[in-house]
Amino acid sequence: MNRARFDTVTGTVQFDKAAKAGKIDVTVDVKSVYSGSKGFDKHLQAADLFDAAKHPTMRFVSDKLVLQGDKLVEVPGQLTLLGQTHPVTLKANQFACYSNPLAKTEACGGDFEAVIDRTQWGMNAMVDMGMPKNVKITATIEAFKQ
């Protein structure tokens, strides 16, 4: 199993606990991919995978948070990758808001995941050789009250 992460991620999170509503807009710098192997990182950035030269970023945007009671359960949104946008729902594995003593403000954060079929975005490299087309995305998000 291959694993990699992206080290440069920016965005905004809006969360209104009382209204049980929010928005997420996250942009990922594809060139910041890190797998632990420079050669594999370069391969991931190549034209047959993330095509970082032509599509330097990917973006997830959601204008809805789904809660059951006070518990955040999922974030349906749109993922733009390789110039194509398709729906993706991030499932919340855990989520909490708390007073962060270091930041001296309230923070909310959690762990989220989704499984996508990468061929939906045209990322077909090595599928015909038996490489899986389904990719698990995990995201840890922490946001601080402004």
C-alpha beads as a LAMMPS data file, in Angstrom:
LAMMPS data file: protein, C-alpha beads

146 atoms
145 bonds

1 atom types
1 bond types

-500.0 500.0 xlo xhi
-500.0 500.0 ylo yhi
-500.0 500.0 zlo zhi

Masses

1 110.0

Atoms # bond

1 1 1 0.000 0.000 0.000
2 1 1 1.334 3.400 -0.981
3 1 1 0.818 6.367 1.312
4 1 1 1.563 10.032 0.902
5 1 1 0.571 13.316 2.431
6 1 1 0.397 16.918 1.307
7 1 1 2.363 19.345 3.437
8 1 1 0.922 22.619 2.102
9 1 1 -2.791 22.983 2.742
10 1 1 -4.648 26.276 3.204
11 1 1 -8.255 27.132 3.705
12 1 1 -11.078 28.329 5.847
13 1 1 -13.629 26.661 8.068
14 1 1 -16.801 28.342 9.258
15 1 1 -18.817 26.603 11.958
16 1 1 -21.864 27.934 13.766
17 1 1 -22.621 25.478 16.580
18 1 1 -25.940 27.104 17.449
19 1 1 -27.214 27.006 13.862
20 1 1 -25.565 23.610 13.226
21 1 1 -24.201 24.961 9.972
22 1 1 -20.885 25.664 8.369
23 1 1 -18.633 25.806 5.335
24 1 1 -15.232 24.424 4.410
25 1 1 -12.953 25.579 1.605
26 1 1 -9.553 23.863 1.455
27 1 1 -6.865 24.119 -1.229
28 1 1 -4.008 21.611 -1.451
29 1 1 -0.680 22.348 -3.162
30 1 1 -0.133 19.173 -5.184
31 1 1 3.621 19.844 -5.414
32 1 1 3.827 19.505 -1.622
33 1 1 3.182 15.749 -1.818
34 1 1 5.458 13.758 0.498
35 1 1 5.695 9.974 0.550
36 1 1 9.129 9.554 2.093
37 1 1 10.636 8.815 -1.334
38 1 1 11.717 11.681 -3.605
39 1 1 11.406 9.410 -6.631
40 1 1 7.841 8.405 -5.763
41 1 1 6.923 12.020 -4.982
42 1 1 8.146 13.016 -8.453
43 1 1 6.146 10.147 -9.988
44 1 1 2.989 11.269 -8.130
45 1 1 3.433 14.773 -9.565
46 1 1 3.847 13.454 -13.133
47 1 1 1.333 14.000 -15.932
48 1 1 -0.220 10.522 -15.612
49 1 1 -1.158 11.066 -11.942
50 1 1 -1.608 14.480 -10.255
51 1 1 -0.158 16.398 -13.233
52 1 1 1.218 19.061 -10.896
53 1 1 2.617 21.162 -13.751
54 1 1 -0.820 21.599 -15.328
55 1 1 -2.958 21.343 -12.168
56 1 1 -0.884 22.635 -9.231
57 1 1 -3.754 22.549 -6.742
58 1 1 -6.760 20.508 -5.767
59 1 1 -9.669 21.945 -3.821
60 1 1 -12.463 20.696 -1.578
61 1 1 -15.444 23.003 -1.026
62 1 1 -18.491 22.353 1.118
63 1 1 -21.314 24.639 2.154
64 1 1 -23.015 22.087 4.384
65 1 1 -22.169 20.181 7.535
66 1 1 -24.383 17.232 8.480
67 1 1 -24.982 16.813 12.206
68 1 1 -26.957 14.252 14.172
69 1 1 -27.869 16.102 17.317
70 1 1 -24.656 17.910 18.274
71 1 1 -22.416 15.354 16.565
72 1 1 -20.865 16.195 13.179
73 1 1 -21.173 13.067 11.033
74 1 1 -20.264 14.135 7.488
75 1 1 -19.265 16.953 5.191
76 1 1 -20.654 16.658 1.651
77 1 1 -18.783 18.754 -0.869
78 1 1 -17.092 19.058 -4.223
79 1 1 -13.523 17.945 -4.966
80 1 1 -11.734 19.589 -7.873
81 1 1 -8.819 17.481 -9.092
82 1 1 -7.150 17.502 -12.508
83 1 1 -9.518 20.281 -13.584
84 1 1 -12.651 18.212 -12.923
85 1 1 -15.127 18.640 -10.081
86 1 1 -17.147 15.784 -8.579
87 1 1 -19.013 15.237 -5.307
88 1 1 -17.173 13.736 -2.335
89 1 1 -18.476 13.231 1.192
90 1 1 -16.012 13.286 4.061
91 1 1 -17.183 11.107 6.961
92 1 1 -16.336 12.455 10.408
93 1 1 -14.563 9.789 12.476
94 1 1 -14.282 12.192 15.386
95 1 1 -14.949 15.881 15.880
96 1 1 -14.896 18.168 18.905
97 1 1 -14.701 21.808 19.902
98 1 1 -12.601 22.810 22.891
99 1 1 -10.736 25.646 24.517
100 1 1 -7.189 25.617 23.175
101 1 1 -4.830 27.005 25.833
102 1 1 -1.938 27.534 23.418
103 1 1 -3.978 29.514 20.899
104 1 1 -5.990 31.121 23.724
105 1 1 -9.215 30.653 21.782
106 1 1 -11.759 27.987 20.937
107 1 1 -10.688 25.342 18.443
108 1 1 -12.708 22.759 16.562
109 1 1 -11.171 19.813 14.833
110 1 1 -11.465 16.232 13.812
111 1 1 -10.485 13.350 11.607
112 1 1 -12.324 12.770 8.343
113 1 1 -12.126 10.206 5.553
114 1 1 -13.552 9.300 2.184
115 1 1 -12.864 6.679 -0.447
116 1 1 -12.879 7.948 -4.016
117 1 1 -12.595 6.291 -7.404
118 1 1 -9.661 8.251 -8.847
119 1 1 -10.656 7.330 -12.414
120 1 1 -13.717 9.570 -12.002
121 1 1 -11.279 12.507 -12.276
122 1 1 -9.354 10.896 -15.161
123 1 1 -6.484 9.594 -13.017
124 1 1 -6.252 6.221 -14.748
125 1 1 -2.519 5.505 -14.411
126 1 1 -1.694 1.834 -13.852
127 1 1 -5.316 0.752 -13.279
128 1 1 -4.971 -1.609 -16.263
129 1 1 -1.934 -3.134 -14.499
130 1 1 -3.945 -3.936 -11.387
131 1 1 -3.306 -0.836 -9.280
132 1 1 -6.430 0.030 -7.306
133 1 1 -8.615 2.779 -8.607
134 1 1 -10.119 3.399 -5.164
135 1 1 -8.091 5.747 -2.967
136 1 1 -8.670 6.451 0.714
137 1 1 -8.390 10.104 1.660
138 1 1 -7.863 11.016 5.291
139 1 1 -7.883 14.574 6.542
140 1 1 -7.223 16.008 9.957
141 1 1 -8.657 19.493 10.309
142 1 1 -8.232 21.929 13.164
143 1 1 -9.599 25.449 13.022
144 1 1 -9.337 28.285 15.513
145 1 1 -12.009 30.859 16.333
146 1 1 -11.099 34.243 14.872

Bonds

1 1 1 2
2 1 2 3
3 1 3 4
4 1 4 5
5 1 5 6
6 1 6 7
7 1 7 8
8 1 8 9
9 1 9 10
10 1 10 11
11 1 11 12
12 1 12 13
13 1 13 14
14 1 14 15
15 1 15 16
16 1 16 17
17 1 17 18
18 1 18 19
19 1 19 20
20 1 20 21
21 1 21 22
22 1 22 23
23 1 23 24
24 1 24 25
25 1 25 26
26 1 26 27
27 1 27 28
28 1 28 29
29 1 29 30
30 1 30 31
31 1 31 32
32 1 32 33
33 1 33 34
34 1 34 35
35 1 35 36
36 1 36 37
37 1 37 38
38 1 38 39
39 1 39 40
40 1 40 41
41 1 41 42
42 1 42 43
43 1 43 44
44 1 44 45
45 1 45 46
46 1 46 47
47 1 47 48
48 1 48 49
49 1 49 50
50 1 50 51
51 1 51 52
52 1 52 53
53 1 53 54
54 1 54 55
55 1 55 56
56 1 56 57
57 1 57 58
58 1 58 59
59 1 59 60
60 1 60 61
61 1 61 62
62 1 62 63
63 1 63 64
64 1 64 65
65 1 65 66
66 1 66 67
67 1 67 68
68 1 68 69
69 1 69 70
70 1 70 71
71 1 71 72
72 1 72 73
73 1 73 74
74 1 74 75
75 1 75 76
76 1 76 77
77 1 77 78
78 1 78 79
79 1 79 80
80 1 80 81
81 1 81 82
82 1 82 83
83 1 83 84
84 1 84 85
85 1 85 86
86 1 86 87
87 1 87 88
88 1 88 89
89 1 89 90
90 1 90 91
91 1 91 92
92 1 92 93
93 1 93 94
94 1 94 95
95 1 95 96
96 1 96 97
97 1 97 98
98 1 98 99
99 1 99 100
100 1 100 101
101 1 101 102
102 1 102 103
103 1 103 104
104 1 104 105
105 1 105 106
106 1 106 107
107 1 107 108
108 1 108 109
109 1 109 110
110 1 110 111
111 1 111 112
112 1 112 113
113 1 113 114
114 1 114 115
115 1 115 116
116 1 116 117
117 1 117 118
118 1 118 119
119 1 119 120
120 1 120 121
121 1 121 122
122 1 122 123
123 1 123 124
124 1 124 125
125 1 125 126
126 1 126 127
127 1 127 128
128 1 128 129
129 1 129 130
130 1 130 131
131 1 131 132
132 1 132 133
133 1 133 134
134 1 134 135
135 1 135 136
136 1 136 137
137 1 137 138
138 1 138 139
139 1 139 140
140 1 140 141
141 1 141 142
142 1 142 143
143 1 143 144
144 1 144 145
145 1 145 146
